[in-house]
Amino acid sequence: MEKGYLSIVLHAHLPYVHHPESERYIEERWLFEAITETYIPLLDMMEGLAADQVGFQLTMSLTPTLLSMLASPLLQERYVKHMDQLIELAVKEIARVQEDEALLPVVMMYAEKFRHTRRRFVEDYDCCIIEGFKAMSDQGFLEIITSSATHAFLPYIRTEQALRAQIENAVKVHYVHFGKAPRGIWLPECGYREELDHVLREFGIQYFMTDSHVFQHANPSPAQGVYAPIVTPGGIAAFARDEETSKQVWSAQEGYPGDYDYREYYRDIGYELDMEYLNPHLPVEGLRLNTGMKYCRITGKQSEKQVYNLEWARQRAEQHAGNFMFNREKQTQHLAGNMHRKPIIVASYDAELFGHWWYEGPMWLEELFRKLDSDQETVKLSTPAAYLAEYPVNEQCRLAFSTWGRGGYGEVWLNDTNQWIYRHLHNMEEQMIELTDRYPVADELTGRALNQAARELLLAQSSDWPFIMDNRTMVDYAIRQVNNHVGRFTRLYEMLQNGFIDERWLAEVELRDNLFPNLDYRIYGTGRYRDNDSNYENDGNVRVQSSSSGFKILMLAWEYPPMVVGGLSRHVYDLSRTLARLGTEVHVVTCHVEGYPAYEFEGRVHVHRVRTYQAANLSFMEWILQLNLAMTDYASHLISHYGVFQLIHAHDWLVNQAAKTLKYQFGLPLVATIHATEHGRNQGIYTELQHQIHHQEWEMTYEAWRVIVCSEYMERELHALFQLPADKLDVIPNGVIIDDFQTIANTSEPVTQGAFAMPDEKIIFYVGRMVREKGVHILLESVPAVLAACPEAKFVLAGKGPMLEELKNRALELGVSDKVYFPGFIDDGTRNELFRSAYAAVFPSLYEPFGIVAIEAMAAQLPVIVSGVGGLAEIVQDGEEGYTVLPGDVQSLSSRLIMMLQDEWNAKAMARKAFHKVIDCYDWNTIARETIGIYRRVLVEQAQQQTSQEAAATIEITGGLQ
């Protein structure tokens, strides 16, 4: 059994270099060298391990710009031509060194390598090596993560819209190439700043990589150091690289790549042979370049270098792999003895180290993976995603601004050599937002110009250009690239301002800077959290929606997961998340729950949990008062920081006082959802407490601009109880996330009844609160008659509440305790297992405004029996989607149960009809859109009212004179 994990993470990135106008740009060779020396050798290594059934796990970022270049037909064609030139040069070199017995094997090694690489590229991958990485990912060996769209240094981006554009387009590109959204991200240069995590979470990112010193300065200091992830306030996991493993590979003094038997990088024939000899094989005549053919080994510090020997180098790679494994074993044993969980050691590197800078790097990795798989059991390879699956709960800390660059902060990307670019970049961000707000809808040509302006901004933001300026390597090229993108953006901005677009010039620019064909400029709009077309889920799926609402809603609810008292919690949870997917910015203010953060951005919903001012020795109504005071103060503070919301959506009377106060304080319209009434629960109002609650319900419906109820039954009830006009009420049913229950119904796993029943028993399932209004006592009274006719029946009554002990005693009195099982509260997983294994579900409520649990059972394709009361009577038509029985009538319930147990074919037929009804009527996407329609109606009516009032005031002031 392993004591800990090692996670190898490689960051593969190149800036976007694309010059269709000329083949003379030597910067394209950055890509060609990486394919030849790093990417295909890594694919060879992985595919060889997979073929040998070696269990390995590797994490690798493939940045959007790199993917875009690898997918470019132009660059693919040029790469094949590049390889043909190298093969010709290698053949020519073989003839030149034919008599040199020491040098000839090295030249022949390169000739074979080039032929092999070209064959793999053209024949195995059809010129697109992305497919090779995808295959390794699909087989479970490789976890592919993303980076920002153009590898922008995110801490120096000024606006939230520009941050979102970088992350959204990265996720889009990843999905296009790999068929799923990325779970992790390599932040460019490991650059992090506070609040970046909220944007990452918005687009489904679960974790990111950072440097070790970030953890050292975290607040609070992580108890596990860098050997376990921490969670940011925004809910994203951060993994820090381990300095010891980094030093062992990276260090110029101590690192493996400096071994004397390894290939010398800085001795290339492109700088040593006669130019006339080399010219036919170079892209620019007379310009010396690396060819990749390097004949010397490092040898030592002396100037005289010896000829490279591949076998010697391979032996050293094997020895170094063994040494690295031994060190990780000892390190893991030490850590495991001081931690309460298995440690994870993150070894992160630039991918180009392996093969390009360190020629033997892929050999070393292969030997390491083979040894880890067969030679020890202490440390096991893993990925960050797999570690989070094993340890989903982690310590929460705040991380400060940081990078993995010189000094640990941002000086590499902002200093005297490159500071001039940021005034242009920040101005472009503001102008892009301005253009988007000016053109929320655009014709085809204008849309093309706007999208191209967004591309130019993204390309100008690449961190590679300021890095090159600081590093003083290809400085002229970096400056020229920034100036080109700034200049093209500026010209597009001026065209859009003037209303005239030079289509011919635009087409030329589109051809040159042609990355991200699915880019949508509207991501830069003010108040927009995402574009109209795509939404990204944490599970890696992409859901396509038809529209984005753009609303900003303050939602008040006293319960919200993990606090679950009744159906209200689930309703608010599902509604808010679906509204957020449709483009609404939702802030839920709810009650504090111990062990959960005061603020989190979860499921794209802003969740704010507030503590009551007093908690001890309070009556229920006093506690509610304290909660409303705390909600009011918190929401007032929230509005001052986030800006005024467009409306308030309050759920049930428990938040009435806060909703009413905020309505008048900020002049916001109020929408109220009434989930149930005190009168309905008790079949009347009898006590002083009930009178107080009843008054609060009335007041909320009075103060609300519109009132939402979940059934026609509730509409009639509120109309009668509170004399609400019919045109103030909207009926929107409750709903379910269909996919959650389709998985239950469609799973191919065998059904197991486990502890609930014997294999030959048919489970009749009830789940809900153990209170009188749910009618569970009626179901219990029906059991003897049902068992007399159908002895194979077994009743599972799940839930907790004040009647639970009474019901257990009654089962003993009836002599059916061996056939009735009370598991108490069950979680969603257990509930779903019972939905799978049960024969039928029964919900015999005496009062039920809606009946969400019946919808859930129907979505799981389980036959249902419900009482004909409230919303349940609207959901199930007797004999169509299930059976409806008389409320509180034991005989009616037992006879229908017997019918269902004795006619399995009809039970399944009704279940199929019920499932289709759920799809048609109770899907949350439909419900959320209807809710957005109500928001829109309220805001339109409010605007019309304000216009009328202003007109009336004008008439009054002028005395009606014309």
NUVEX-606120 format. One line per field, with one value per residue (C-alpha): residue number from 1; z, x, y. Coordinates in steps of 0.1 Angstrom, whole numbers, always signed. Layout:
N
pos	NUM ...
c3	Z ...
c1	X ...
c2	Y ...
//
This chain:
962
pos	1 2 3 4 5 6 7 8 9 10 11 12 13 14 15 16 17 18 19 20 21 22 23 24 25 26 27 28 29 30 31 32 33 34 35 36 37 38 39 40 41 42 43 44 45 46 47 48 49 50 51 52 53 54 55 56 57 58 59 60 61 62 63 64 65 66 67 68 69 70 71 72 73 74 75 76 77 78 79 80 81 82 83 84 85 86 87 88 89 90 91 92 93 94 95 96 97 98 99 100 101 102 103 104 105 106 107 108 109 110 111 112 113 114 115 116 117 118 119 120 121 122 123 124 125 126 127 128 129 130 131 132 133 134 135 136 137 138 139 140 141 142 143 144 145 146 147 148 149 150 151 152 153 154 155 156 157 158 159 160 161 162 163 164 165 166 167 168 169 170 171 172 173 174 175 176 177 178 179 180 181 182 183 184 185 186 187 188 189 190 191 192 193 194 195 196 197 198 199 200 201 202 203 204 205 206 207 208 209 210 211 212 213 214 215 216 217 218 219 220 221 222 223 224 225 226 227 228 229 230 231 232 233 234 235 236 237 238 239 240 241 242 243 244 245 246 247 248 249 250 251 252 253 254 255 256 257 258 259 260 261 262 263 264 265 266 267 268 269 270 271 272 273 274 275 276 277 278 279 280 281 282 283 284 285 286 287 288 289 290 291 292 293 294 295 296 297 298 299 300 301 302 303 304 305 306 307 308 309 310 311 312 313 314 315 316 317 318 319 320 321 322 323 324 325 326 327 328 329 330 331 332 333 334 335 336 337 338 339 340 341 342 343 344 345 346 347 348 349 350 351 352 353 354 355 356 357 358 359 360 361 362 363 364 365 366 367 368 369 370 371 372 373 374 375 376 377 378 379 380 381 382 383 384 385 386 387 388 389 390 391 392 393 394 395 396 397 398 399 400 401 402 403 404 405 406 407 408 409 410 411 412 413 414 415 416 417 418 419 420 421 422 423 424 425 426 427 428 429 430 431 432 433 434 435 436 437 438 439 440 441 442 443 444 445 446 447 448 449 450 451 452 453 454 455 456 457 458 459 460 461 462 463 464 465 466 467 468 469 470 471 472 473 474 475 476 477 478 479 480 481 482 483 484 485 486 487 488 489 490 491 492 493 494 495 496 497 498 499 500 501 502 503 504 505 506 507 508 509 510 511 512 513 514 515 516 517 518 519 520 521 522 523 524 525 526 527 528 529 530 531 532 533 534 535 536 537 538 539 540 541 542 543 544 545 546 547 548 549 550 551 552 553 554 555 556 557 558 559 560 561 562 563 564 565 566 567 568 569 570 571 572 573 574 575 576 577 578 579 580 581 582 583 584 585 586 587 588 589 590 591 592 593 594 595 596 597 598 599 600 601 602 603 604 605 606 607 608 609 610 611 612 613 614 615 616 617 618 619 620 621 622 623 624 625 626 627 628 629 630 631 632 633 634 635 636 637 638 639 640 641 642 643 644 645 646 647 648 649 650 651 652 653 654 655 656 657 658 659 660 661 662 663 664 665 666 667 668 669 670 671 672 673 674 675 676 677 678 679 680 681 682 683 684 685 686 687 688 689 690 691 692 693 694 695 696 697 698 699 700 701 702 703 704 705 706 707 708 709 710 711 712 713 714 715 716 717 718 719 720 721 722 723 724 725 726 727 728 729 730 731 732 733 734 735 736 737 738 739 740 741 742 743 744 745 746 747 748 749 750 751 752 753 754 755 756 757 758 759 760 761 762 763 764 765 766 767 768 769 770 771 772 773 774 775 776 777 778 779 780 781 782 783 784 785 786 787 788 789 790 791 792 793 794 795 796 797 798 799 800 801 802 803 804 805 806 807 808 809 810 811 812 813 814 815 816 817 818 819 820 821 822 823 824 825 826 827 828 829 830 831 832 833 834 835 836 837 838 839 840 841 842 843 844 845 846 847 848 849 850 851 852 853 854 855 856 857 858 859 860 861 862 863 864 865 866 867 868 869 870 871 872 873 874 875 876 877 878 879 880 881 882 883 884 885 886 887 888 889 890 891 892 893 894 895 896 897 898 899 900 901 902 903 904 905 906 907 908 909 910 911 912 913 914 915 916 917 918 919 920 921 922 923 924 925 926 927 928 929 930 931 932 933 934 935 936 937 938 939 940 941 942 943 944 945 946 947 948 949 950 951 952 953 954 955 956 957 958 959 960 961 962
c3	+0 -11 +16 -7 -43 -69 -95 -125 -142 -175 -189 -227 -242 -271 -281 -311 -341 -375 -406 -437 -456 -455 -446 -435 -399 -380 -349 -364 -357 -320 -328 -352 -327 -299 -320 -330 -297 -271 -281 -303 -280 -251 -271 -280 -244 -233 -260 -253 -216 -224 -249 -221 -197 -174 -150 -151 -146 -160 -160 -189 -198 -235 -239 -263 -284 -287 -296 -322 -339 -338 -355 -382 -417 -427 -399 -404 -440 -432 -405 -430 -453 -423 -416 -452 -451 -419 -434 -464 -442 -421 -452 -464 -430 -431 -464 -449 -418 -433 -423 -387 -367 -335 -352 -377 -352 -338 -372 -381 -348 -360 -395 -380 -355 -382 -404 -374 -364 -399 -403 -369 -377 -412 -410 -374 -365 -399 -393 -360 -329 -307 -315 -298 -266 -268 -271 -240 -221 -232 -220 -186 -186 -192 -174 -199 -183 -199 -194 -202 -238 -249 -218 -205 -172 -153 -123 -146 -164 -152 -159 -149 -185 -199 -172 -182 -219 -212 -192 -213 -246 -230 -219 -253 -272 -248 -253 -291 -291 -263 -261 -224 -203 -184 -147 -140 -152 -153 -145 -169 -151 -121 -117 -91 -74 -50 -65 -97 -82 -85 -123 -125 -106 -129 -158 -140 -131 -100 -94 -104 -100 -80 -66 -32 -17 -22 +5 +28 +28 +29 +56 +76 +70 +56 +82 +56 +39 +1 +4 +2 -17 -1 -11 -18 -6 -41 -38 -61 -50 -53 -56 -49 -66 -44 -42 -36 -68 -88 -77 -85 -121 -128 -108 -131 -105 -91 -116 -137 -171 -163 -162 -184 -204 -216 -249 -250 -261 -270 -297 -329 -365 -375 -359 -368 -404 -436 -445 -482 -471 -447 -468 -488 -455 -438 -441 -445 -465 -445 -411 -387 -367 -345 -367 -337 -348 -318 -318 -285 -249 -221 -212 -186 -181 -204 -239 -257 -261 -268 -291 -277 -269 -268 -247 -221 -219 -216 -188 -169 -175 -159 -129 -124 -126 -99 -78 -82 -72 -41 -30 -34 -14 +15 +12 +12 +42 +61 +52 +58 +93 +100 +82 +88 +51 +22 +9 -27 -40 -71 -95 -121 -151 -185 -209 -233 -207 -217 -251 -262 -235 -219 -248 -225 -205 -222 -215 -179 -175 -191 -168 -138 -147 -152 -119 -100 -114 -106 -82 -51 -33 -12 -37 -64 -95 -94 -107 -89 -100 -87 -54 -50 -57 -28 -5 -15 +18 +22 +43 +32 +30 +14 -12 -20 -53 -66 -96 -102 -119 -106 -71 -67 -78 -110 -117 -148 -165 -153 -153 -173 -203 -208 -186 -217 -230 -201 -208 -242 -229 -202 -227 -251 -224 -217 -254 -260 -232 -247 -281 -268 -248 -279 -301 -280 -313 -346 -383 -399 -409 -376 -357 -376 -368 -331 -329 -345 -321 -293 -309 -312 -275 -265 -286 -273 -237 -241 -212 -237 -251 -218 -208 -240 -235 -199 -210 -239 -265 -295 -283 -317 -326 -292 -296 -332 -322 -294 -317 -345 -323 -307 -341 -356 -326 -327 -364 -358 -329 -351 -379 -355 -340 -374 -387 -417 -419 -446 -453 -475 -448 -422 -442 -444 -406 -400 -421 -402 -367 -371 -337 -318 -346 -319 -301 -292 -284 -262 -233 -228 -221 -189 -163 -184 -167 -199 -235 -249 -262 -239 -202 -186 -158 -131 -143 -177 -197 -218 -218 -246 -237 -260 -242 -214 -191 -179 -147 -112 -85 -47 -35 +2 +17 +53 +42 +15 +12 +34 +56 +44 +64 +37 -1 +0 +3 -28 -47 -41 -48 -82 -93 -85 -102 -133 -134 -132 -161 -181 -175 -143 -116 -85 -49 -23 +13 +37 +72 +85 +87 +110 +90 +58 +46 +51 +13 -15 -53 -59 -91 -104 -76 -50 -16 +15 +48 +77 +115 +136 +161 +190 +191 +227 +246 +218 +209 +173 +163 +181 +162 +129 +139 +146 +113 +93 +110 +101 +65 +61 +73 +52 +21 +25 +27 -3 -24 -15 -28 -58 -69 -68 -77 -102 -79 -47 -49 -14 -5 +22 +52 +72 +53 +49 +72 +54 +20 +30 +45 +15 -9 +6 +14 -22 -41 -55 -67 -47 -61 -35 -38 -13 -9 +17 +41 +79 +74 +49 +71 +101 +83 +101 +123 +160 +181 +187 +169 +139 +138 +137 +109 +90 +92 +80 +50 +42 +45 +21 -5 +0 -4 -34 -69 -80 -61 -75 -63 -74 -82 -92 -58 -41 -64 -52 -16 -16 -35 -8 +23 +14 -12 -37 -71 -97 -120 -92 -90 -112 -112 -119 -109 -90 -109 -110 -128 -152 -158 -121 -122 -158 -147 -120 -144 -172 -153 -163 -129 -112 -87 -51 -23 +4 +39 +29 +17 +7 -30 -34 -17 -35 -18 -14 -7 +11 +18 +35 +69 +96 +103 +102 +71 +50 +57 +64 +93 +67 +47 +78 +86 +50 +55 +70 +42 +15 +31 +33 -5 -14 +12 -10 -2 +20 +32 +36 +52 +52 +70 +104 +123 +155 +145 +140 +174 +173 +139 +150 +180 +158 +135 +165 +175 +140 +140 +108 +122 +103 +71 +78 +79 +93 +82 +94 +75 +42 +20 -18 -27 -5 -18 -54 -46 -33 -63 -84 -63 -52 -69 -63 -43 -22 -11 +8 +20 +37 +27 -2 -20 -47 -40 -53 -41 -63 -93 -84 -82 -116 -131 -118 -137 -105 -104 -79 -58 -44 -25 -46 -27 -35 -61 -61 -78 -106 -111 -113 -131 -117 -140 -163 -146 -115 -90 -71 -38 -14 +12 +46 +33 +44 +22 -9 -5 +3 -27 -51 -37 -42 -78 -85 -69 -88 -123 -129 -167 -160 -132 -156 -184 -160 -149 -186 -190 -158 -169 -202 -183 -161 -192 -207 -176 -147 -162 -144 -176 -185 -150 -148 -181 -169 -138 -159 -178 -145 -136 -170 -167 -132 -144 -175 -153 -128 -156 -170 -136 -131 -165 -157 -123 -138 -165 -138 -117 -148 -155 -118 -118 -151 -141 -172 -195 -230
c1	+0 +15 +23 +21 +19 +41 +26 +46 +32 +46 +38 +38 +35 +46 +34 +12 +35 +17 +29 +11 +27 +62 +82 +112 +101 +125 +103 +81 +110 +102 +72 +91 +119 +94 +74 +106 +125 +98 +62 +67 +94 +69 +42 +66 +74 +37 +25 +54 +45 +9 +17 +38 +9 +30 +7 +16 -1 +11 -4 +4 -8 -13 -19 -46 -20 +1 -30 -40 -6 -6 -40 -30 -28 -3 +21 +15 +25 +56 +66 +67 +88 +111 +115 +123 +151 +165 +164 +183 +209 +213 +218 +244 +260 +263 +282 +304 +315 +315 +351 +347 +339 +331 +309 +290 +267 +256 +248 +229 +210 +197 +189 +168 +152 +141 +127 +109 +95 +83 +66 +49 +37 +24 +12 +3 -12 -22 -2 -20 -3 -31 -48 -20 -24 -61 -57 -35 -61 -90 -71 -66 -28 -27 -45 -45 -51 -52 -37 -51 -61 -29 -8 -14 +1 -32 -22 -15 -49 -70 -106 -128 -141 -106 -98 -130 -121 -87 -103 -134 -116 -91 -119 -135 -103 -97 -132 -130 -98 -105 -143 -144 -137 -104 -104 -71 -52 -15 -17 +8 +41 +22 +9 -18 -36 -66 -100 -87 -101 -137 -132 -116 -145 -170 -157 -155 -118 -111 -74 -43 -5 +16 +51 +62 +69 +32 +22 +49 +32 -4 -28 -31 +0 -10 -6 +5 +30 +33 +24 -14 -35 -51 -85 -88 -118 -132 -132 -103 -76 -40 -11 +25 +55 +81 +115 +135 +122 +126 +162 +171 +161 +164 +195 +224 +249 +232 +205 +207 +208 +243 +258 +289 +275 +244 +242 +256 +228 +251 +271 +250 +263 +242 +268 +299 +298 +304 +274 +274 +271 +242 +223 +201 +187 +179 +148 +169 +201 +231 +214 +229 +203 +201 +195 +190 +220 +244 +273 +290 +284 +288 +321 +331 +340 +370 +366 +374 +341 +340 +316 +282 +275 +238 +243 +263 +236 +208 +227 +230 +193 +184 +207 +193 +157 +166 +182 +151 +128 +149 +148 +110 +106 +126 +109 +74 +82 +93 +62 +38 +50 +42 +9 -26 -31 -10 +12 +14 +47 +42 +71 +64 +85 +85 +77 +104 +131 +124 +140 +147 +170 +176 +178 +176 +146 +120 +143 +146 +108 +102 +127 +112 +77 +88 +107 +78 +55 +76 +104 +87 +54 +60 +51 +26 +21 -11 -26 -40 -75 -71 -58 -88 -111 -95 -93 -121 -119 -88 -76 -88 -61 -57 -28 -10 +2 +29 +47 +75 +96 +127 +121 +88 +67 +61 +93 +101 +69 +70 +103 +122 +125 +88 +67 +56 +33 +8 -6 -16 -30 -51 -64 -73 -93 -113 -119 -129 -155 -167 -171 -190 -214 -220 -227 -246 -260 -240 -244 -220 -192 -193 -193 -162 -144 -154 -142 -109 -104 -109 -83 -58 -62 -58 -26 -11 -16 +7 +32 +59 +65 +75 +94 +115 +121 +133 +154 +169 +167 +145 +136 +130 +105 +86 +84 +72 +45 +31 +32 +15 -14 -18 -18 -44 -66 -64 -73 -103 -114 -113 -132 -159 -161 -164 -189 -168 -149 -123 -134 -104 -79 -100 -98 -60 -58 -82 -60 -29 -42 -66 -67 -99 -125 -153 -144 -173 -165 -196 -177 -163 -197 -204 -221 -217 -204 -202 -212 -246 -236 -216 -216 -189 -196 -172 -178 -163 -196 -207 -243 -256 -281 -301 -299 -282 -304 -277 -297 -282 -304 -303 -319 -329 -335 -331 -320 -295 -273 -258 -287 -316 -348 -374 -378 -371 -333 -332 -355 -333 -301 -313 -330 -300 -275 -297 -303 -265 -260 -284 -264 -280 -256 -271 -261 -278 -279 -286 -280 -245 -236 -207 -178 -188 -172 -190 -186 -181 -186 -201 -219 -214 -236 -223 -233 -232 -238 -245 -245 -274 -264 -277 -281 -284 -317 -338 -374 -379 -395 -367 -341 -358 -358 -320 -314 -333 -314 -281 -293 -303 -270 -250 -270 -267 -229 -230 -248 -223 -195 -211 -235 -272 -291 -320 -344 -348 -362 -373 -383 -410 -419 -388 -368 -398 -384 -350 -367 -391 -364 -340 -369 -375 -339 -327 -359 -357 -387 -395 -404 -416 -419 -443 -435 -462 -485 -490 -527 -523 -498 -522 -555 -562 -547 -550 -521 -504 -473 -494 -510 -476 -464 -497 -493 -457 -469 -496 -472 -447 -473 -485 -451 -441 -444 -452 -458 -446 -463 -455 -490 -525 -536 -513 -525 -561 -550 -531 -560 -584 -562 -547 -572 -544 -555 -551 -529 -503 -497 -476 -475 -441 -437 -408 -383 -355 -321 -332 -296 -291 -320 -316 -282 -300 -325 -301 -272 -263 -251 -271 -297 -288 -313 -286 -297 -331 -348 -342 -337 -373 -389 -405 -396 -423 -404 -413 -389 -398 -402 -419 -447 -485 -490 -469 -494 -468 -490 -517 -492 -482 -518 -522 -494 -513 -539 -511 -491 -521 -525 -488 -465 -435 -438 -413 -417 -388 -399 -369 -367 -367 -391 -412 -434 -406 -407 -445 -444 -419 -441 -472 -454 -448 -485 -496 -472 -455 -421 -403 -417 -412 -377 -370 -335 -339 -323 -307 -283 -289 -267 -287 -320 -308 -299 -334 -349 -330 -339 -375 -406 -427 -427 -456 -463 -496 -495 -525 -511 -487 -482 -462 -444 -408 -399 -427 -411 -377 -391 -408 -375 -359 -386 -400 -439 -456 -487 -497 -526 -549 -541 -525 -498 -496 -530 -517 -485 -501 -534 -549 -541 -519 -486 -493 -522 -539 -556 -580 -561 -561 -580 -562 -584 -580 -542 -539 -561 -540 -508 -521 -531 -496 -478 -499 -496 -459 -464 -489 -468 -438 -460 -472 -436 -426 -454 -445 -408 -418 -441 -411 -390 -418 -430 -405 -370 -351 -339 -375 -384 -355 -364 -399 -385 -363 -395 -410 -379 -381 -418 -413 -385 -404 -435 -413 -398 -433 -445 -416 -422 -458 -450 -425 -450 -477 -452 -444 -480 -486 -457 -467 -504 -513 -504 -492
c2	+0 +34 +59 +89 +102 +118 +141 +150 +181 +194 +228 +229 +263 +285 +320 +323 +327 +326 +343 +332 +361 +346 +315 +337 +341 +319 +321 +294 +270 +273 +251 +228 +222 +215 +189 +171 +172 +172 +165 +134 +120 +123 +107 +79 +75 +74 +51 +27 +25 +20 -8 -25 -21 +1 +20 +57 +90 +123 +158 +181 +216 +222 +260 +273 +291 +259 +239 +265 +262 +224 +224 +250 +233 +260 +252 +215 +218 +239 +214 +186 +207 +215 +178 +170 +196 +181 +146 +159 +175 +143 +122 +148 +146 +108 +111 +138 +119 +84 +78 +91 +59 +79 +106 +84 +66 +100 +114 +81 +85 +119 +106 +78 +102 +126 +99 +84 +118 +126 +92 +95 +131 +123 +87 +81 +115 +127 +159 +167 +154 +167 +134 +115 +135 +131 +93 +92 +113 +91 +60 +76 +80 +117 +145 +175 +209 +243 +278 +312 +319 +336 +329 +364 +374 +374 +396 +425 +424 +453 +445 +415 +412 +408 +381 +362 +365 +348 +320 +314 +312 +288 +265 +267 +258 +229 +216 +218 +196 +172 +170 +180 +211 +211 +204 +222 +252 +262 +299 +316 +321 +307 +342 +345 +374 +374 +370 +354 +322 +334 +337 +303 +287 +304 +284 +251 +251 +229 +235 +254 +251 +276 +280 +268 +302 +311 +285 +298 +332 +319 +330 +309 +289 +255 +228 +202 +226 +221 +184 +188 +213 +243 +258 +295 +315 +312 +274 +265 +240 +252 +227 +240 +225 +208 +226 +195 +177 +209 +214 +179 +184 +222 +232 +243 +230 +199 +190 +158 +175 +188 +153 +151 +121 +140 +158 +193 +217 +246 +229 +227 +222 +252 +274 +253 +242 +262 +285 +275 +239 +247 +273 +248 +235 +268 +290 +322 +321 +332 +331 +307 +287 +256 +225 +201 +181 +183 +159 +165 +154 +179 +163 +189 +225 +223 +237 +204 +185 +147 +129 +121 +84 +75 +43 +61 +88 +61 +44 +77 +84 +51 +57 +92 +78 +53 +80 +103 +74 +65 +101 +103 +71 +85 +118 +101 +79 +110 +130 +102 +98 +135 +139 +127 +119 +106 +135 +145 +157 +179 +180 +206 +216 +233 +205 +217 +208 +172 +166 +201 +214 +180 +156 +126 +139 +116 +86 +96 +100 +66 +49 +67 +56 +20 +19 +34 +9 -22 -16 -2 +3 +34 +62 +60 +83 +104 +136 +166 +157 +122 +135 +159 +130 +110 +141 +164 +184 +206 +235 +270 +297 +331 +333 +365 +379 +355 +340 +314 +341 +359 +371 +352 +382 +401 +420 +399 +411 +447 +465 +492 +469 +463 +486 +507 +480 +481 +516 +502 +470 +486 +512 +484 +466 +497 +504 +467 +470 +503 +487 +457 +479 +500 +470 +444 +432 +436 +428 +403 +427 +447 +414 +403 +435 +433 +397 +406 +435 +410 +387 +415 +424 +388 +384 +416 +404 +374 +372 +359 +394 +411 +380 +381 +418 +412 +382 +402 +374 +381 +416 +431 +404 +408 +446 +442 +417 +440 +470 +451 +439 +473 +490 +466 +470 +508 +508 +485 +507 +538 +521 +510 +545 +560 +535 +525 +491 +484 +448 +440 +450 +432 +400 +402 +407 +378 +356 +366 +366 +337 +319 +312 +309 +305 +337 +360 +396 +399 +384 +419 +434 +453 +431 +400 +369 +348 +347 +337 +303 +282 +273 +252 +226 +213 +178 +187 +188 +218 +228 +250 +276 +298 +331 +351 +372 +396 +402 +408 +393 +394 +362 +358 +323 +312 +277 +267 +236 +222 +234 +214 +215 +210 +214 +252 +246 +223 +247 +277 +257 +244 +276 +298 +275 +273 +310 +315 +291 +312 +344 +358 +370 +355 +364 +342 +356 +328 +315 +306 +269 +258 +245 +263 +296 +329 +335 +310 +311 +277 +265 +301 +313 +338 +324 +346 +330 +354 +348 +360 +388 +367 +329 +317 +315 +329 +318 +308 +342 +361 +341 +349 +386 +384 +366 +393 +421 +404 +398 +434 +448 +423 +430 +467 +463 +440 +465 +492 +470 +451 +479 +480 +448 +450 +432 +411 +375 +364 +328 +324 +345 +338 +365 +389 +417 +418 +418 +446 +468 +464 +471 +505 +513 +508 +512 +477 +457 +426 +392 +366 +329 +313 +276 +268 +285 +281 +278 +249 +231 +231 +232 +265 +291 +283 +296 +330 +318 +306 +340 +358 +336 +340 +378 +377 +356 +382 +411 +395 +389 +425 +440 +419 +432 +397 +365 +331 +298 +263 +250 +261 +248 +272 +300 +294 +291 +325 +342 +330 +336 +369 +383 +386 +397 +370 +391 +394 +357 +335 +297 +282 +245 +231 +210 +186 +183 +156 +143 +135 +110 +97 +84 +64 +50 +42 +27 -8 -18 -46 -35 -45 -40 -43 -37 -25 -58 -94 -101 -115 -86 -56 -23 +3 +35 +67 +95 +128 +144 +123 +148 +144 +166 +141 +114 +87 +74 +67 +46 +27 +19 +4 -21 -50 -51 -48 -76 -99 -97 -92 -108 -99 -62 -45 -9 +15 +47 +72 +105 +120 +142 +143 +114 +89 +71 +71 +54 +28 +19 +17 -7 -30 -27 -36 -66 -55 -42 -69 -56 -19 -4 +31 +41 +77 +105 +93 +112 +118 +88 +64 +80 +74 +38 +33 +49 +23 -7 +1 -13 +19 +51 +64 +100 +102 +138 +155 +189 +194 +227 +209 +176 +177 +143 +128 +145 +131 +96 +101 +114 +82 +62 +48 +41 +65 +67 +100 +115 +137 +168 +202 +201 +163 +161 +183 +163 +128 +119 +88 +58 +79 +88 +68 +63 +91 +81 +99 +120 +103 +72 +40 +17 +39 +37 +0 -10 +11 -4 -39 -31 -17 -47 -72 -55 -48 -42 -14 +1 +4 +19 +46 +52 +58 +83 +101 +104 +121 +145 +154 +162 +183 +202 +201 +206 +234 +251 +257 +268 +292 +308 +314 +330 +353 +362 +373 +394 +410 +418 +433 +456 +467 +475 +493 +514 +522 +532 +555 +571 +576 +591 +615 +625 +631 +652 +673 +680 +689 +713 +730 +730 +711 +741 +735
//
